Amino acid sequence: MDDASMEPIVARAKEFVKRLMIKNDPSHDFAHVERVWKNAVHLARKEPAKLDMLVVHLAALFHDAVDFKYDFDKTKSLE
Protein backbone atom coordinates (compact mmCIF):
# COMPACT_ATOMS: atom_id res chain seq x y z
CA MET A 1 0.00 0.00 0.00
CA ASP A 2 1.46 3.36 -0.97
CA ASP A 3 1.49 6.48 1.21
CA ALA A 4 -1.38 8.12 -0.67
CA SER A 5 -3.75 5.21 -0.14
CA MET A 6 -2.75 4.88 3.54
CA GLU A 7 -3.27 8.56 4.27
CA PRO A 8 -7.07 8.51 4.87
CA ILE A 9 -6.81 5.42 7.08
CA VAL A 10 -3.99 6.92 9.16
CA ALA A 11 -5.83 10.26 9.42
CA ARG A 12 -8.99 8.56 10.72
CA ALA A 13 -6.95 6.52 13.19
CA LYS A 14 -5.20 9.67 14.46
CA GLU A 15 -8.52 11.45 15.04
CA PHE A 16 -9.97 8.41 16.82
CA VAL A 17 -6.96 8.07 19.14
CA LYS A 18 -6.89 11.82 19.78
CA ARG A 19 -10.53 11.71 21.00
CA LEU A 20 -9.89 8.52 22.96
CA MET A 21 -6.96 9.95 24.89
CA ILE A 22 -8.21 13.48 25.52
CA LYS A 23 -8.46 12.99 29.30
CA ASN A 24 -5.09 11.31 29.78
CA ASP A 25 -2.28 13.05 31.62
CA PRO A 26 0.73 14.34 29.63
CA SER A 27 2.68 11.12 30.08
CA HIS A 28 0.20 9.28 27.86
CA ASP A 29 -1.77 11.93 26.02
CA PHE A 30 -2.03 12.36 22.26
CA ALA A 31 1.23 14.34 22.13
CA HIS A 32 2.97 11.23 23.52
CA VAL A 33 1.28 9.04 20.90
CA GLU A 34 2.25 11.46 18.15
CA ARG A 35 5.92 11.38 19.22
CA VAL A 36 5.90 7.56 19.27
CA TRP A 37 4.16 7.46 15.89
CA LYS A 38 6.62 9.87 14.24
CA ASN A 39 9.61 7.97 15.66
CA ALA A 40 8.23 4.59 14.58
CA VAL A 41 7.62 5.79 11.03
CA HIS A 42 11.06 7.43 10.87
CA LEU A 43 12.79 4.23 12.04
CA ALA A 44 10.70 1.99 9.80
CA ARG A 45 11.60 4.02 6.73
CA LYS A 46 15.30 3.50 7.50
CA GLU A 47 14.87 -0.27 7.86
CA PRO A 48 16.31 -2.13 4.85
CA ALA A 49 13.69 -4.88 5.15
CA LYS A 50 10.38 -4.24 3.46
CA LEU A 51 7.91 -3.41 6.23
CA ASP A 52 4.15 -3.04 6.07
CA MET A 53 4.00 0.69 6.76
CA LEU A 54 0.27 0.65 7.46
CA VAL A 55 0.94 -1.76 10.32
CA VAL A 56 3.73 0.50 11.60
CA HIS A 57 1.46 3.57 11.51
CA LEU A 58 -1.48 1.87 13.19
CA ALA A 59 0.56 -0.01 15.80
CA ALA A 60 2.26 3.21 16.88
CA LEU A 61 -0.99 5.17 16.98
CA PHE A 62 -2.89 2.54 18.95
CA HIS A 63 -0.05 1.42 21.24
CA ASP A 64 -1.63 3.02 24.34
CA ALA A 65 -5.27 3.09 23.23
CA VAL A 66 -6.40 0.77 26.02
CA ASP A 67 -4.50 1.60 29.17
CA PHE A 68 -6.05 0.41 32.41
CA LYS A 69 -4.56 3.36 34.30
CA TYR A 70 -7.01 5.71 32.58
CA ASP A 71 -10.56 4.93 33.71
CA PHE A 72 -10.87 1.78 31.65
CA ASP A 73 -13.77 -0.32 32.91
CA LYS A 74 -12.12 -3.72 33.47
CA THR A 75 -15.52 -5.41 33.59
CA LYS A 76 -16.29 -4.60 29.95
CA SER A 77 -15.13 -6.65 27.01
CA LEU A 78 -12.55 -5.18 24.65
CA GLU A 79 -14.71 -6.28 21.71
VOPAGU-2260 file (C-alpha; in pm, 1 decimal, decimal comma):
REM VOPAGU-2260
SITE   aa  ch    i         X         Y         Z
SITE  MET   A    0       0,0       0,0       0,0
SITE  ASP   A    1     146,3     336,5     -96,9
SITE  ASP   A    2     149,2     648,4     120,8
SITE  ALA   A    3    -137,8     812,5     -66,9
SITE  SER   A    4    -374,7     520,7     -13,9
SITE  MET   A    5    -274,5     488,1     354,1
SITE  GLU   A    6    -327,1     856,0     426,9
SITE  PRO   A    7    -707,3     850,7     486,8
SITE  ILE   A    8    -680,7     541,6     708,2
SITE  VAL   A    9    -399,4     691,6     915,7
SITE  ALA   A   10    -582,7    1026,0     941,8
SITE  ARG   A   11    -898,9     856,4    1072,0
SITE  ALA   A   12    -695,1     651,8    1319,2
SITE  LYS   A   13    -520,1     966,5    1445,6
SITE  GLU   A   14    -851,6    1145,1    1504,2
SITE  PHE   A   15    -996,9     841,4    1681,5
SITE  VAL   A   16    -695,8     807,4    1913,6
SITE  LYS   A   17    -689,1    1182,5    1977,8
SITE  ARG   A   18   -1052,6    1170,8    2100,1
SITE  LEU   A   19    -989,4     852,3    2296,1
SITE  MET   A   20    -695,5     995,1    2489,2
SITE  ILE   A   21    -820,9    1348,0    2551,8
SITE  LYS   A   22    -846,2    1298,9    2930,1
SITE  ASN   A   23    -509,5    1130,7    2977,9
SITE  ASP   A   24    -228,5    1304,8    3161,6
SITE  PRO   A   25      72,6    1433,7    2963,3
SITE  SER   A   26     268,3    1111,7    3008,2
SITE  HIS   A   27      20,3     928,0    2785,6
SITE  ASP   A   28    -176,8    1193,3    2601,9
SITE  PHE   A   29    -203,3    1235,9    2226,4
SITE  ALA   A   30     122,9    1433,8    2213,0
SITE  HIS   A   31     296,9    1122,8    2351,6
SITE  VAL   A   32     127,6     904,3    2089,7
SITE  GLU   A   33     224,9    1145,8    1814,8
SITE  ARG   A   34     592,1    1137,8    1922,3
SITE  VAL   A   35     590,2     756,1    1927,4
SITE  TRP   A   36     415,9     746,4    1588,7
SITE  LYS   A   37     662,1     986,5    1424,1
SITE  ASN   A   38     960,9     797,3    1565,9
SITE  ALA   A   39     822,5     459,3    1458,3
SITE  VAL   A   40     761,9     579,2    1103,0
SITE  HIS   A   41    1106,4     742,5    1086,8
SITE  LEU   A   42    1279,5     423,1    1203,7
SITE  ALA   A   43    1069,7     198,6     980,0
SITE  ARG   A   44    1160,2     402,2     672,9
SITE  LYS   A   45    1530,3     349,9     749,7
SITE  GLU   A   46    1486,7     -27,0     786,0
SITE  PRO   A   47    1631,1    -213,3     485,5
SITE  ALA   A   48    1369,3    -488,4     515,4
SITE  LYS   A   49    1037,5    -423,9     346,1
SITE  LEU   A   50     790,6    -340,8     623,1
SITE  ASP   A   51     415,0    -304,2     607,3
SITE  MET   A   52     399,7      68,5     675,6
SITE  LEU   A   53      26,9      64,7     745,6
SITE  VAL   A   54      93,8    -176,4    1031,9
SITE  VAL   A   55     372,9      50,3    1159,8
SITE  HIS   A   56     146,4     356,5    1150,8
SITE  LEU   A   57    -148,3     187,3    1319,2
SITE  ALA   A   58      55,8      -1,2    1580,0
SITE  ALA   A   59     226,3     321,1    1688,1
SITE  LEU   A   60     -99,3     517,0    1697,5
SITE  PHE   A   61    -289,0     254,0    1895,4
SITE  HIS   A   62      -4,8     141,8    2124,3
SITE  ASP   A   63    -163,2     302,4    2434,1
SITE  ALA   A   64    -526,8     309,2    2322,7
SITE  VAL   A   65    -639,6      76,7    2602,3
SITE  ASP   A   66    -449,5     160,1    2917,1
SITE  PHE   A   67    -605,2      41,0    3240,7
SITE  LYS   A   68    -456,2     336,4    3430,2
SITE  TYR   A   69    -701,4     571,5    3258,2
SITE  ASP   A   70   -1055,7     493,2    3371,4
SITE  PHE   A   71   -1087,4     178,5    3164,8
SITE  ASP   A   72   -1377,3     -32,3    3290,6
SITE  LYS   A   73   -1212,0    -372,1    3346,9
SITE  THR   A   74   -1552,3    -541,1    3358,5
SITE  LYS   A   75   -1629,2    -459,7    2994,8
SITE  SER   A   76   -1513,4    -664,9    2701,5
SITE  LEU   A   77   -1255,4    -518,1    2464,9
SITE  GLU   A   78   -1471,4    -628,2    2170,7
